[in-house]
Amino acid sequence: MWRWIAAAVFVTGSLPAFGQTDKLTPQQWREDLKVMAETMPVRHRNLYHTMTREQFQAAIAALDAKLDSLPRHQVIVEMARIVGMVEDGHTNIAPTRDPKIGFRAFPIGLYFFDDGLYVRTAHEAHRDLVGAKVIGFGDRTVAQAYAAVRQIVGRDNEQNALFFAPHLLAMPEVLHAFGLSDSPDRARLVIERDGKRSTVELSNPQPATMMPPDTDTSFMPRPGWVDARATTPLWLKDADSKFRMEYLGAYKLLYVQFNQVGNEKEESLAQFAARIGQAAASQPVEKIVLDLRLNRGGNGMLVPPLIAALLRATPPEAKRQLFAITGRSTFSAAQFLVNDLEKYTEAVLVGEPTGGKANSHGDSRRITLPNSGITVRVSTIWWQEDERDRRPWSAPAVAAPLTFDAYRRGEDPALAAVLAYRPATPLGDLLLQAPATPDGQRKAYADWRAQPRNRYADVQMEFYRAGHALLAKGQPAAALADFRLWAEGYPEASYAWDGIGAAQLALGERVQAEEAYRKALALDRSSASALAALEKLKQK
């Protein structure tokens, strides 16, 4: 039953908050840092899964040595940077969620669209900035600014960093701490409009609005603010509801928006799931769309009835397709749902990669620092779907990224992709149809990957299928090309190296084969095929 406990449950630690958070002495900060350094390794399920104990301790010591000279906001950012070294999405110090931190924000809203960072929204006083493309912060490029702030994001993958970075880049304290501005109260923004660049100065920051944990509400209208979009697309009409449903009769499509894994006051998720089945049975439905783009988690134990309802609503005889639209906000318990969609259904993922991944740390607990009252969240559980799954995210089979122009016009590329969807020939079939030569295989893959819809698609099983089929046909050189392409794209895939070993062995390259099998075994110590192959090589 523990598999279904919410991925985002936060249990408060026992340390109380006290003291003036804006007037702490270096010694008080030192005490907070000590509590953080001593408690994180105890509370976290495995604090050193991406860094060493020595790296963590060195970072703590380095900050301790600078505490006498750092202002409050830089101390907090440096502490957040240390926590960010853990690299999991439920372990963090979050200026976007912790009011005790008290950082402010400039009156603009930024977003990383597929074609760059734009001012998506702004207060009425700054309406002239709305729609401008951001080129830099002071003398730093957007890429440099992103690389800086991503360090303080608790992240399972790059998508999670993309989600939080725009909010952090609007905070003057964060910008100043990373040298992206000259003052903790002002910042210079380099923008571009109609091919012309200019520099604007931002000032008068106000208390930052705290972000809710389980739903992305950042696209919702704010009183007195101007948004770039001319009209509001379906997926942004209602972020306040945990779930809702709408039938698009013109397309015979049942649209299900799922913004948070939880129950409403008047209806449970299980009851809503039953209504999905009823709606699909009572009217012509050819496609069911589950939109998870605003869903950042909730109570994971509520997921099973929804999966069961979706399975019942899409039996093979109904010839009804199931789609799930995912994005950078799809995280935590919403990732659990995606895991189950991949495991139990034939759902086609559309959109962007998720902000979570199949195997991840979660169920964070709070450590409340004694003097500042700041919260440090640490993951306490390792959720493992399959120990062999090294994917950084769940990738959509059909890429549908959001450009600024599409957003400005109120268009939804993801829903448009669902409406236009037609099954394509699988990559494995294309590889088997291509010339059975290394060049033929590489060209077939390059042509396939160049198609926009295939931008993110995970093709590991296609390489496996084509590579071993070519081996069975006595074409090891072509098979080796496929396995190498697999390893290039997914260097931690042990099966790719196992395939390389098999192909090289078939080519008579025993030394290289042994190296490949050892690489496979290093990535997966339980690889029976690599172990058996190495044992045979020893006997000959």
Secondary structure, DSSP 8 states (H G I E B T S, - for coil): -GGGS-TT--B--S----S-TTS--HHHHHHHHHHHHHHHHHHSS-TTSSS-HHHHHHHHHHHHHHTTT--HHHHHHHHHHHHHTT--TT-B--TTT-TTT--EE-SEEEEEETTEEEEEEEEGGGGGGTT-EEEEETTEEHHHHHHHHGGGS--SSHHHHHHHHHHHTT-HHHHHHTTSSS-SS-EEEEEEETTEEEEEEE---EE-----SSB--TTS--TTEEES-SS--GGGS-SSSSEEEEEEGGGTEEEEEE-SBS--SS--HHHHHHHHHHHHHHS--SEEEEE-TTB--B-GGGHHHHHHHHHHHS-GGGT-EEEEEE-TT--THHHHHHHHHHHHS--EEEES--SS-SSEEEEEEEEE-TTT--EEEEEEEEE-S-TT---SS---SEE----HHHHHTT--HHHHHHHT------HHHHHHHS-SSHHHHHHHHHHHHTSGGGSS---HHHHHHHHHHHHHTT-HHHHHHHHHHHHHH-TT-HHHHHHHHHHHHHTT-HHHHHHHHHHHHHH-TT-HHHHHHHHHHHH-
